[in-house]
Amino acid sequence: MKPIYYPEPFRIKSVEPLKMLTREEREKKIAEANYNVFYLASRDVYIDLLTDSGTNAMSSQQWAGVMVGDESYAGAECYYRVQEAAQKIFTMPYIQLVHQGRAAEKVLLPILLEGKKYAIANMHFDTTRAHVELAGARAIDCVVPEALDTTKYYDFKGNMDTARLEQYIKELGAENIGVIIMTITNNSAGGQPVSVANIRETRAIAKKYGIKFMIDAARYAENSYFVKQREPEFKNKSIQEIIAATFEGADCFTMSSKKDAIVNMGGLIGCRDKALFEVIKQRCISFEGFITYGGMSGRDIEALAIGLSEGVDEHYLQYRIGQMQYLAGRLEEAGIPFQSPVGGHAVFVDAKKLLPHIPYYEFPAQALAIELYKEAGIRACDIGSYMLGNDPDTGKQLEADFEFTRLAIPRRVYTQSHLDVIADALINIKERASTIKGYKIVEEPPILRHFTAKLRPLD
């Protein structure tokens, strides 16, 4: 893969100064943070790749919208604008605002899983898995086997393994399964896209067995761009037409708007069933606030209404995906393993291959994330056994299918020079990879431990 950089379809009007600490200062800071990157102060980070969620740069139009946001408690004008924008894009009649994606899961998943034992997904992300477990059910992942080979090219590594899905339904009993979830793009598999054909096939299986079909739509626009590039049926379709085909027939969706809507705060729930929507609204009032603001300020809602449209612009998406392809191209030239082909919002470095001497229970992806911070002040995160956590029934450490160190690129924030710093840091780490050691957890909560756990390096 030759590194090709697509130029930014915008110009920069405001900048934020960055500071690079010395190597000694960084080693001290990560030790004080208990070797958990979430504890690092942002002022001590040079390039922040912890997440692409809510870390985006808003446009001049969005900032202008902030100034006219209606802060009325009920019936604000911005509420009607975001409703109209979301209904047009997702082709669903009922839209509920919430303050972010995990709030959407907190509201919707207990409704769908009431009296049920399981949720099945192509892959659950961390908060989705947590809310399934908090609802008393168990999360089952069912990604295609091609995703497990990080070196092999496959157009849609995020797809659901539909044969295995149907087998699970027969073994577990359709009456015990509350929801089938399609995460687009498939974050835990490396930001990998899902084909519309696979979505249709999964939806048909859900309908056959009378199970609700839900889309986790955090990165629906990036997924649609991949579909246009790789699925022949859609090569001449617009991004909007692909989105309509993606959501056609889905019962409901949750969305963290902090990704593809290019805002700093916000989330959505959508559904087709009016009775379900009435329950959602009542839950929202209890958890998020009145239905027309859903835990958000009016200025953030106005920015969201604008960002929904900006996030589906094809020129922007070409640049956005192009950033990942450029960084991945540099890593490939240097022989650094990653989930290939590169996904939409991040480059997922294969820490299992880069650090083969560190076993899963010593968290190689976390070790690599810590080493990146020490090397160049870059904050990344573990998407592996450390994040996966312990079995909720036995308490034993689970082994993840992948040991990824995720380099999540915020939207419209970093330039090609920043990407070169990231690549150069990883190249330097690769040269001394055999000297890097694993970590042990010395303190952890029972759920979503990676946010607050404390670690120590192994001798």
DOFINU-813178 format. One record per residue (C-alpha): residue number from 1; y, x, z; residue in three letters. Coordinates in steps of 0.2 Angstrom, whole numbers. Layout:
@dovex NUM, v Y, u X, w Z, nudo ALA
...
***
This chain:
@dovex 1, v 0, u 0, w 0, nudo MET
@dovex 2, v 16, u 8, w -6, nudo LYS
@dovex 3, v 31, u 5, w 6, nudo PRO
@dovex 4, v 43, u -6, w -3, nudo ILE
@dovex 5, v 58, u -13, w 6, nudo TYR
@dovex 6, v 66, u -29, w 0, nudo TYR
@dovex 7, v 85, u -28, w 4, nudo PRO
@dovex 8, v 93, u -40, w 16, nudo GLU
@dovex 9, v 99, u -56, w 9, nudo PRO
@dovex 10, v 114, u -56, w 21, nudo PHE
@dovex 11, v 128, u -44, w 27, nudo ARG
@dovex 12, v 131, u -39, w 45, nudo ILE
@dovex 13, v 146, u -46, w 54, nudo LYS
@dovex 14, v 143, u -41, w 72, nudo SER
@dovex 15, v 133, u -27, w 80, nudo VAL
@dovex 16, v 126, u -23, w 98, nudo GLU
@dovex 17, v 126, u -5, w 104, nudo PRO
@dovex 18, v 109, u 3, w 108, nudo LEU
@dovex 19, v 106, u 17, w 120, nudo LYS
@dovex 20, v 91, u 29, w 119, nudo MET
@dovex 21, v 85, u 36, w 136, nudo LEU
@dovex 22, v 77, u 53, w 137, nudo THR
@dovex 23, v 58, u 55, w 138, nudo ARG
@dovex 24, v 59, u 59, w 156, nudo GLU
@dovex 25, v 70, u 43, w 160, nudo GLU
@dovex 26, v 58, u 32, w 150, nudo ARG
@dovex 27, v 42, u 39, w 159, nudo GLU
@dovex 28, v 51, u 35, w 176, nudo LYS
@dovex 29, v 56, u 17, w 170, nudo LYS
@dovex 30, v 39, u 12, w 164, nudo ILE
@dovex 31, v 31, u 18, w 181, nudo ALA
@dovex 32, v 44, u 8, w 190, nudo GLU
@dovex 33, v 39, u -7, w 179, nudo ALA
@dovex 34, v 21, u -5, w 185, nudo ASN
@dovex 35, v 16, u 0, w 168, nudo TYR
@dovex 36, v 20, u -18, w 162, nudo ASN
@dovex 37, v 32, u -19, w 148, nudo VAL
@dovex 38, v 38, u -36, w 153, nudo PHE
@dovex 39, v 46, u -28, w 169, nudo TYR
@dovex 40, v 57, u -16, w 158, nudo LEU
@dovex 41, v 75, u -20, w 158, nudo ALA
@dovex 42, v 81, u -23, w 140, nudo SER
@dovex 43, v 95, u -10, w 143, nudo ARG
@dovex 44, v 81, u 3, w 144, nudo ASP
@dovex 45, v 73, u -2, w 128, nudo VAL
@dovex 46, v 79, u 6, w 111, nudo TYR
@dovex 47, v 69, u -5, w 99, nudo ILE
@dovex 48, v 62, u -21, w 106, nudo ASP
@dovex 49, v 47, u -28, w 98, nudo LEU
@dovex 50, v 40, u -37, w 113, nudo LEU
@dovex 51, v 41, u -53, w 103, nudo THR
@dovex 52, v 49, u -62, w 88, nudo ASP
@dovex 53, v 52, u -77, w 99, nudo SER
@dovex 54, v 70, u -81, w 103, nudo GLY
@dovex 55, v 75, u -64, w 99, nudo THR
@dovex 56, v 83, u -68, w 82, nudo ASN
@dovex 57, v 100, u -65, w 75, nudo ALA
@dovex 58, v 109, u -82, w 71, nudo MET
@dovex 59, v 119, u -84, w 55, nudo SER
@dovex 60, v 138, u -87, w 54, nudo SER
@dovex 61, v 134, u -105, w 50, nudo GLN
@dovex 62, v 123, u -107, w 66, nudo GLN
@dovex 63, v 137, u -99, w 77, nudo TRP
@dovex 64, v 149, u -111, w 69, nudo ALA
@dovex 65, v 137, u -125, w 74, nudo GLY
@dovex 66, v 137, u -119, w 92, nudo VAL
@dovex 67, v 156, u -123, w 93, nudo MET
@dovex 68, v 153, u -141, w 88, nudo VAL
@dovex 69, v 137, u -145, w 98, nudo GLY
@dovex 70, v 139, u -162, w 106, nudo ASP
@dovex 71, v 134, u -159, w 125, nudo GLU
@dovex 72, v 133, u -178, w 128, nudo SER
@dovex 73, v 118, u -182, w 140, nudo TYR
@dovex 74, v 112, u -196, w 129, nudo ALA
@dovex 75, v 113, u -199, w 111, nudo GLY
@dovex 76, v 122, u -183, w 106, nudo ALA
@dovex 77, v 126, u -181, w 87, nudo GLU
@dovex 78, v 116, u -165, w 86, nudo CYS
@dovex 79, v 101, u -174, w 91, nudo TYR
@dovex 80, v 102, u -186, w 76, nudo TYR
@dovex 81, v 105, u -171, w 65, nudo ARG
@dovex 82, v 90, u -161, w 71, nudo VAL
@dovex 83, v 79, u -177, w 69, nudo GLN
@dovex 84, v 84, u -179, w 51, nudo GLU
@dovex 85, v 81, u -161, w 47, nudo ALA
@dovex 86, v 64, u -160, w 56, nudo ALA
@dovex 87, v 58, u -177, w 48, nudo GLN
@dovex 88, v 63, u -171, w 31, nudo LYS
@dovex 89, v 54, u -154, w 33, nudo ILE
@dovex 90, v 38, u -160, w 42, nudo PHE
@dovex 91, v 36, u -177, w 34, nudo THR
@dovex 92, v 33, u -185, w 52, nudo MET
@dovex 93, v 42, u -200, w 58, nudo PRO
@dovex 94, v 42, u -196, w 76, nudo TYR
@dovex 95, v 51, u -180, w 83, nudo ILE
@dovex 96, v 54, u -175, w 101, nudo GLN
@dovex 97, v 65, u -160, w 106, nudo LEU
@dovex 98, v 59, u -149, w 120, nudo VAL
@dovex 99, v 66, u -132, w 126, nudo HIS
@dovex 100, v 52, u -121, w 119, nudo GLN
@dovex 101, v 35, u -121, w 112, nudo GLY
@dovex 102, v 25, u -119, w 128, nudo ARG
@dovex 103, v 35, u -135, w 134, nudo ALA
@dovex 104, v 28, u -144, w 119, nudo ALA
@dovex 105, v 11, u -139, w 124, nudo GLU
@dovex 106, v 14, u -144, w 142, nudo LYS
@dovex 107, v 19, u -161, w 137, nudo VAL
@dovex 108, v 7, u -165, w 123, nudo LEU
@dovex 109, v -10, u -156, w 127, nudo LEU
@dovex 110, v -13, u -165, w 144, nudo PRO
@dovex 111, v -12, u -181, w 134, nudo ILE
@dovex 112, v -24, u -176, w 121, nudo LEU
@dovex 113, v -36, u -168, w 133, nudo LEU
@dovex 114, v -36, u -182, w 146, nudo GLU
@dovex 115, v -55, u -184, w 150, nudo GLY
@dovex 116, v -60, u -171, w 138, nudo LYS
@dovex 117, v -69, u -154, w 140, nudo LYS
@dovex 118, v -64, u -144, w 125, nudo TYR
@dovex 119, v -50, u -139, w 112, nudo ALA
@dovex 120, v -56, u -129, w 97, nudo ILE
@dovex 121, v -44, u -119, w 87, nudo ALA
@dovex 122, v -44, u -106, w 73, nudo ASN
@dovex 123, v -37, u -96, w 87, nudo MET
@dovex 124, v -27, u -101, w 103, nudo HIS
@dovex 125, v -12, u -91, w 107, nudo PHE
@dovex 126, v -10, u -86, w 126, nudo ASP
@dovex 127, v 1, u -101, w 131, nudo THR
@dovex 128, v -9, u -113, w 121, nudo THR
@dovex 129, v -25, u -107, w 130, nudo ARG
@dovex 130, v -17, u -108, w 147, nudo ALA
@dovex 131, v -11, u -126, w 144, nudo HIS
@dovex 132, v -29, u -131, w 138, nudo VAL
@dovex 133, v -36, u -123, w 154, nudo GLU
@dovex 134, v -22, u -131, w 165, nudo LEU
@dovex 135, v -27, u -148, w 158, nudo ALA
@dovex 136, v -45, u -144, w 164, nudo GLY
@dovex 137, v -53, u -141, w 147, nudo ALA
@dovex 138, v -59, u -125, w 139, nudo ARG
@dovex 139, v -52, u -116, w 123, nudo ALA
@dovex 140, v -64, u -111, w 110, nudo ILE
@dovex 141, v -59, u -100, w 95, nudo ASP
@dovex 142, v -66, u -102, w 78, nudo CYS
@dovex 143, v -58, u -90, w 66, nudo VAL
@dovex 144, v -67, u -85, w 50, nudo VAL
@dovex 145, v -78, u -69, w 52, nudo PRO
@dovex 146, v -67, u -60, w 39, nudo GLU
@dovex 147, v -53, u -58, w 52, nudo ALA
@dovex 148, v -64, u -47, w 63, nudo LEU
@dovex 149, v -64, u -33, w 50, nudo ASP
@dovex 150, v -47, u -26, w 51, nudo THR
@dovex 151, v -49, u -14, w 36, nudo THR
@dovex 152, v -55, u -27, w 24, nudo LYS
@dovex 153, v -43, u -37, w 13, nudo TYR
@dovex 154, v -45, u -56, w 13, nudo TYR
@dovex 155, v -31, u -68, w 8, nudo ASP
@dovex 156, v -32, u -80, w 22, nudo PHE
@dovex 157, v -39, u -71, w 38, nudo LYS
@dovex 158, v -31, u -84, w 49, nudo GLY
@dovex 159, v -43, u -98, w 42, nudo ASN
@dovex 160, v -54, u -109, w 53, nudo MET
@dovex 161, v -72, u -106, w 51, nudo ASP
@dovex 162, v -76, u -124, w 46, nudo THR
@dovex 163, v -95, u -122, w 46, nudo ALA
@dovex 164, v -95, u -115, w 63, nudo ARG
@dovex 165, v -82, u -129, w 68, nudo LEU
@dovex 166, v -94, u -143, w 63, nudo GLU
@dovex 167, v -108, u -134, w 72, nudo GLN
@dovex 168, v -98, u -133, w 88, nudo TYR
@dovex 169, v -94, u -152, w 87, nudo ILE
@dovex 170, v -112, u -156, w 85, nudo LYS
@dovex 171, v -117, u -145, w 100, nudo GLU
@dovex 172, v -103, u -150, w 112, nudo LEU
@dovex 173, v -102, u -168, w 107, nudo GLY
@dovex 174, v -87, u -175, w 97, nudo ALA
@dovex 175, v -83, u -186, w 112, nudo GLU
@dovex 176, v -80, u -171, w 123, nudo ASN
@dovex 177, v -67, u -163, w 111, nudo ILE
@dovex 178, v -49, u -168, w 113, nudo GLY
@dovex 179, v -41, u -159, w 99, nudo VAL
@dovex 180, v -44, u -147, w 85, nudo ILE
@dovex 181, v -29, u -135, w 83, nudo ILE
@dovex 182, v -23, u -125, w 68, nudo MET
@dovex 183, v -12, u -111, w 72, nudo THR
@dovex 184, v -1, u -106, w 58, nudo ILE
@dovex 185, v 1, u -92, w 55, nudo THR
@dovex 186, v -14, u -86, w 66, nudo ASN
@dovex 187, v -5, u -75, w 79, nudo ASN
@dovex 188, v -20, u -69, w 89, nudo SER
@dovex 189, v -29, u -64, w 73, nudo ALA
@dovex 190, v -14, u -53, w 67, nudo GLY
@dovex 191, v -1, u -65, w 61, nudo GLY
@dovex 192, v -13, u -70, w 47, nudo GLN
@dovex 193, v -10, u -85, w 36, nudo PRO
@dovex 194, v -20, u -101, w 34, nudo VAL
@dovex 195, v -23, u -108, w 17, nudo SER
@dovex 196, v -19, u -126, w 13, nudo VAL
@dovex 197, v -37, u -129, w 7, nudo ALA
@dovex 198, v -43, u -124, w 24, nudo ASN
@dovex 199, v -31, u -135, w 33, nudo ILE
@dovex 200, v -37, u -150, w 22, nudo ARG
@dovex 201, v -55, u -146, w 25, nudo GLU
@dovex 202, v -52, u -144, w 44, nudo THR
@dovex 203, v -42, u -160, w 44, nudo ARG
@dovex 204, v -56, u -169, w 35, nudo ALA
@dovex 205, v -69, u -163, w 48, nudo ILE
@dovex 206, v -58, u -169, w 62, nudo ALA
@dovex 207, v -56, u -186, w 54, nudo LYS
@dovex 208, v -75, u -187, w 51, nudo LYS
@dovex 209, v -78, u -185, w 70, nudo TYR
@dovex 210, v -63, u -195, w 76, nudo GLY
@dovex 211, v -54, u -180, w 84, nudo ILE
@dovex 212, v -35, u -177, w 84, nudo LYS
@dovex 213, v -29, u -164, w 72, nudo PHE
@dovex 214, v -14, u -154, w 78, nudo MET
@dovex 215, v -4, u -140, w 70, nudo ILE
@dovex 216, v 4, u -126, w 80, nudo ASP
@dovex 217, v 18, u -124, w 69, nudo ALA
@dovex 218, v 28, u -109, w 76, nudo ALA
@dovex 219, v 27, u -99, w 60, nudo ARG
@dovex 220, v 25, u -113, w 47, nudo TYR
@dovex 221, v 38, u -106, w 35, nudo ALA
@dovex 222, v 30, u -88, w 35, nudo GLU
@dovex 223, v 13, u -96, w 32, nudo ASN
@dovex 224, v 20, u -107, w 17, nudo SER
@dovex 225, v 27, u -91, w 9, nudo TYR
@dovex 226, v 9, u -83, w 10, nudo PHE
@dovex 227, v 2, u -99, w 2, nudo VAL
@dovex 228, v 14, u -98, w -12, nudo LYS
@dovex 229, v 9, u -80, w -15, nudo GLN
@dovex 230, v -9, u -81, w -13, nudo ARG
@dovex 231, v -16, u -99, w -16, nudo GLU
@dovex 232, v -16, u -103, w -35, nudo PRO
@dovex 233, v -13, u -121, w -33, nudo GLU
@dovex 234, v 4, u -118, w -25, nudo PHE
@dovex 235, v 11, u -103, w -35, nudo LYS
@dovex 236, v 24, u -114, w -44, nudo ASN
@dovex 237, v 28, u -125, w -29, nudo LYS
@dovex 238, v 43, u -124, w -18, nudo SER
@dovex 239, v 42, u -119, w 0, nudo ILE
@dovex 240, v 46, u -137, w 5, nudo GLN
@dovex 241, v 32, u -144, w -6, nudo GLU
@dovex 242, v 20, u -132, w 2, nudo ILE
@dovex 243, v 25, u -137, w 20, nudo ILE
@dovex 244, v 23, u -156, w 15, nudo ALA
@dovex 245, v 5, u -152, w 9, nudo ALA
@dovex 246, v 2, u -142, w 25, nudo THR
@dovex 247, v 7, u -156, w 37, nudo PHE
@dovex 248, v 0, u -170, w 27, nudo GLU
@dovex 249, v -12, u -180, w 37, nudo GLY
@dovex 250, v -10, u -170, w 53, nudo ALA
@dovex 251, v -9, u -181, w 68, nudo ASP
@dovex 252, v 4, u -171, w 77, nudo CYS
@dovex 253, v 11, u -154, w 79, nudo PHE
@dovex 254, v 19, u -142, w 92, nudo THR
@dovex 255, v 32, u -129, w 88, nudo MET
@dovex 256, v 42, u -115, w 96, nudo SER
@dovex 257, v 58, u -116, w 86, nudo SER
@dovex 258, v 62, u -99, w 92, nudo LYS
@dovex 259, v 52, u -91, w 78, nudo LYS
@dovex 260, v 54, u -99, w 60, nudo ASP
@dovex 261, v 70, u -109, w 65, nudo ALA
@dovex 262, v 78, u -93, w 69, nudo ILE
@dovex 263, v 86, u -98, w 85, nudo VAL
@dovex 264, v 86, u -92, w 103, nudo ASN
@dovex 265, v 80, u -107, w 111, nudo MET
@dovex 266, v 71, u -123, w 106, nudo GLY
@dovex 267, v 55, u -132, w 102, nudo GLY
@dovex 268, v 48, u -148, w 94, nudo LEU
@dovex 269, v 34, u -160, w 95, nudo ILE
@dovex 270, v 30, u -171, w 80, nudo GLY
@dovex 271, v 18, u -185, w 78, nudo CYS
@dovex 272, v 13, u -200, w 67, nudo ARG
@dovex 273, v 7, u -213, w 80, nudo ASP
@dovex 274, v 21, u -223, w 88, nudo LYS
@dovex 275, v 10, u -227, w 104, nudo ALA
@dovex 276, v 7, u -208, w 107, nudo LEU
@dovex 277, v 26, u -205, w 104, nudo PHE
@dovex 278, v 30, u -217, w 118, nudo GLU
@dovex 279, v 19, u -207, w 130, nudo VAL
@dovex 280, v 27, u -191, w 124, nudo ILE
@dovex 281, v 44, u -197, w 127, nudo LYS
@dovex 282, v 40, u -202, w 145, nudo GLN
@dovex 283, v 32, u -186, w 149, nudo ARG
@dovex 284, v 47, u -177, w 141, nudo CYS
@dovex 285, v 59, u -186, w 153, nudo ILE
@dovex 286, v 49, u -180, w 168, nudo SER
@dovex 287, v 47, u -162, w 162, nudo PHE
@dovex 288, v 62, u -158, w 150, nudo GLU
@dovex 289, v 76, u -171, w 153, nudo GLY
@dovex 290, v 82, u -186, w 143, nudo PHE
@dovex 291, v 74, u -188, w 126, nudo ILE
@dovex 292, v 89, u -184, w 116, nudo THR
@dovex 293, v 92, u -167, w 123, nudo TYR
@dovex 294, v 74, u -162, w 128, nudo GLY
@dovex 295, v 79, u -148, w 140, nudo GLY
@dovex 296, v 92, u -140, w 128, nudo MET
@dovex 297, v 110, u -139, w 127, nudo SER
@dovex 298, v 119, u -148, w 112, nudo GLY
@dovex 299, v 125, u -131, w 105, nudo ARG
@dovex 300, v 107, u -125, w 104, nudo ASP
@dovex 301, v 102, u -141, w 96, nudo ILE
@dovex 302, v 115, u -139, w 83, nudo GLU
@dovex 303, v 110, u -121, w 79, nudo ALA
@dovex 304, v 92, u -128, w 77, nudo LEU
@dovex 305, v 96, u -141, w 65, nudo ALA
@dovex 306, v 104, u -128, w 54, nudo ILE
@dovex 307, v 91, u -115, w 57, nudo GLY
@dovex 308, v 77, u -126, w 51, nudo LEU
@dovex 309, v 84, u -126, w 34, nudo SER
@dovex 310, v 89, u -107, w 34, nudo GLU
@dovex 311, v 71, u -103, w 39, nudo GLY
@dovex 312, v 63, u -110, w 23, nudo VAL
@dovex 313, v 74, u -101, w 11, nudo ASP
@dovex 314, v 63, u -91, w -1, nudo GLU
@dovex 315, v 74, u -76, w -3, nudo HIS
@dovex 316, v 75, u -74, w 16, nudo TYR
@dovex 317, v 56, u -76, w 18, nudo LEU
@dovex 318, v 53, u -63, w 4, nudo GLN
@dovex 319, v 64, u -51, w 14, nudo TYR
@dovex 320, v 56, u -56, w 31, nudo ARG
@dovex 321, v 38, u -53, w 25, nudo ILE
@dovex 322, v 44, u -38, w 16, nudo GLY
@dovex 323, v 49, u -29, w 32, nudo GLN
@dovex 324, v 31, u -31, w 38, nudo MET
@dovex 325, v 25, u -24, w 22, nudo GLN
@dovex 326, v 36, u -9, w 22, nudo TYR
@dovex 327, v 31, u -4, w 40, nudo LEU
@dovex 328, v 13, u -7, w 36, nudo ALA
@dovex 329, v 14, u 4, w 20, nudo GLY
@dovex 330, v 21, u 18, w 30, nudo ARG
@dovex 331, v 7, u 16, w 43, nudo LEU
@dovex 332, v -6, u 16, w 29, nudo GLU
@dovex 333, v 0, u 32, w 22, nudo GLU
@dovex 334, v -2, u 40, w 39, nudo ALA
@dovex 335, v -19, u 33, w 41, nudo GLY
@dovex 336, v -14, u 22, w 56, nudo ILE
@dovex 337, v -26, u 7, w 57, nudo PRO
@dovex 338, v -19, u -11, w 58, nudo PHE
@dovex 339, v -24, u -28, w 53, nudo GLN
@dovex 340, v -24, u -28, w 34, nudo SER
@dovex 341, v -17, u -36, w 25, nudo PRO
@dovex 342, v -1, u -36, w 36, nudo VAL
@dovex 343, v 4, u -53, w 43, nudo GLY
@dovex 344, v 20, u -62, w 43, nudo GLY
@dovex 345, v 29, u -59, w 59, nudo HIS
@dovex 346, v 22, u -42, w 66, nudo ALA
@dovex 347, v 11, u -27, w 62, nudo VAL
@dovex 348, v -4, u -27, w 73, nudo PHE
@dovex 349, v -10, u -9, w 76, nudo VAL
@dovex 350, v -29, u -8, w 79, nudo ASP
@dovex 351, v -29, u 1, w 96, nudo ALA
@dovex 352, v -48, u 0, w 96, nudo LYS
@dovex 353, v -49, u 11, w 81, nudo LYS
@dovex 354, v -34, u 22, w 86, nudo LEU
@dovex 355, v -40, u 25, w 104, nudo LEU
@dovex 356, v -59, u 23, w 102, nudo PRO
@dovex 357, v -62, u 33, w 118, nudo HIS
@dovex 358, v -54, u 19, w 129, nudo ILE
@dovex 359, v -65, u 4, w 133, nudo PRO
@dovex 360, v -59, u -14, w 132, nudo TYR
@dovex 361, v -59, u -15, w 151, nudo TYR
@dovex 362, v -46, u -1, w 152, nudo GLU
@dovex 363, v -35, u -10, w 139, nudo PHE
@dovex 364, v -32, u 2, w 124, nudo PRO
@dovex 365, v -19, u -10, w 116, nudo ALA
@dovex 366, v -9, u -9, w 133, nudo GLN
@dovex 367, v -11, u 9, w 134, nudo ALA
@dovex 368, v -4, u 11, w 116, nudo LEU
@dovex 369, v 11, u 0, w 120, nudo ALA
@dovex 370, v 15, u 10, w 135, nudo ILE
@dovex 371, v 14, u 26, w 125, nudo GLU
@dovex 372, v 26, u 19, w 112, nudo LEU
@dovex 373, v 39, u 16, w 125, nudo TYR
@dovex 374, v 37, u 34, w 132, nudo LYS
@dovex 375, v 37, u 41, w 114, nudo GLU
@dovex 376, v 53, u 32, w 107, nudo ALA
@dovex 377, v 59, u 18, w 119, nudo GLY
@dovex 378, v 50, u 5, w 108, nudo ILE
@dovex 379, v 43, u -10, w 118, nudo ARG
@dovex 380, v 28, u -18, w 110, nudo ALA
@dovex 381, v 14, u -29, w 118, nudo CYS
@dovex 382, v -5, u -30, w 120, nudo ASP
@dovex 383, v -14, u -44, w 110, nudo ILE
@dovex 384, v -31, u -39, w 117, nudo GLY
@dovex 385, v -42, u -40, w 132, nudo SER
@dovex 386, v -28, u -37, w 144, nudo TYR
@dovex 387, v -19, u -52, w 137, nudo MET
@dovex 388, v -35, u -62, w 136, nudo LEU
@dovex 389, v -39, u -61, w 155, nudo GLY
@dovex 390, v -53, u -66, w 165, nudo ASN
@dovex 391, v -66, u -79, w 162, nudo ASP
@dovex 392, v -60, u -95, w 171, nudo PRO
@dovex 393, v -77, u -99, w 177, nudo ASP
@dovex 394, v -84, u -82, w 182, nudo THR
@dovex 395, v -68, u -72, w 185, nudo GLY
@dovex 396, v -75, u -58, w 175, nudo LYS
@dovex 397, v -65, u -48, w 162, nudo GLN
@dovex 398, v -67, u -55, w 145, nudo LEU
@dovex 399, v -68, u -44, w 130, nudo GLU
@dovex 400, v -57, u -49, w 116, nudo ALA
@dovex 401, v -62, u -49, w 97, nudo ASP
@dovex 402, v -47, u -38, w 94, nudo PHE
@dovex 403, v -37, u -24, w 103, nudo GLU
@dovex 404, v -21, u -26, w 95, nudo PHE
@dovex 405, v -4, u -18, w 99, nudo THR
@dovex 406, v 8, u -30, w 92, nudo ARG
@dovex 407, v 24, u -24, w 84, nudo LEU
@dovex 408, v 34, u -41, w 83, nudo ALA
@dovex 409, v 49, u -39, w 72, nudo ILE
@dovex 410, v 64, u -50, w 77, nudo PRO
@dovex 411, v 72, u -60, w 62, nudo ARG
@dovex 412, v 88, u -52, w 54, nudo ARG
@dovex 413, v 89, u -39, w 68, nudo VAL
@dovex 414, v 83, u -22, w 63, nudo TYR
@dovex 415, v 86, u -12, w 48, nudo THR
@dovex 416, v 74, u 0, w 37, nudo GLN
@dovex 417, v 80, u 15, w 48, nudo SER
@dovex 418, v 73, u 6, w 64, nudo HIS
@dovex 419, v 57, u 3, w 55, nudo LEU
@dovex 420, v 56, u 21, w 51, nudo ASP
@dovex 421, v 58, u 26, w 69, nudo VAL
@dovex 422, v 43, u 15, w 73, nudo ILE
@dovex 423, v 32, u 22, w 60, nudo ALA
@dovex 424, v 37, u 40, w 65, nudo ASP
@dovex 425, v 33, u 37, w 83, nudo ALA
@dovex 426, v 16, u 30, w 79, nudo LEU
@dovex 427, v 12, u 45, w 68, nudo ILE
@dovex 428, v 17, u 57, w 83, nudo ASN
@dovex 429, v 6, u 47, w 95, nudo ILE
@dovex 430, v -9, u 48, w 82, nudo LYS
@dovex 431, v -8, u 67, w 83, nudo GLU
@dovex 432, v -12, u 66, w 102, nudo ARG
@dovex 433, v -22, u 50, w 103, nudo ALA
@dovex 434, v -37, u 58, w 111, nudo SER
@dovex 435, v -27, u 63, w 126, nudo THR
@dovex 436, v -21, u 45, w 130, nudo ILE
@dovex 437, v -29, u 37, w 145, nudo LYS
@dovex 438, v -33, u 19, w 150, nudo GLY
@dovex 439, v -26, u 8, w 164, nudo TYR
@dovex 440, v -32, u -3, w 178, nudo LYS
@dovex 441, v -25, u -18, w 185, nudo ILE
@dovex 442, v -20, u -17, w 203, nudo VAL
@dovex 443, v -12, u -35, w 205, nudo GLU
@dovex 444, v -13, u -50, w 194, nudo GLU
@dovex 445, v -11, u -69, w 194, nudo PRO
@dovex 446, v -25, u -81, w 188, nudo PRO
@dovex 447, v -17, u -87, w 172, nudo ILE
@dovex 448, v -6, u -78, w 159, nudo LEU
@dovex 449, v -8, u -62, w 169, nudo ARG
@dovex 450, v 0, u -51, w 156, nudo HIS
@dovex 451, v 17, u -57, w 160, nudo PHE
@dovex 452, v 17, u -51, w 178, nudo THR
@dovex 453, v 2, u -40, w 182, nudo ALA
@dovex 454, v 4, u -23, w 189, nudo LYS
@dovex 455, v -6, u -8, w 182, nudo LEU
@dovex 456, v -9, u 10, w 186, nudo ARG
@dovex 457, v -15, u 24, w 174, nudo PRO
@dovex 458, v -33, u 30, w 176, nudo LEU
@dovex 459, v -35, u 48, w 181, nudo ASP
***
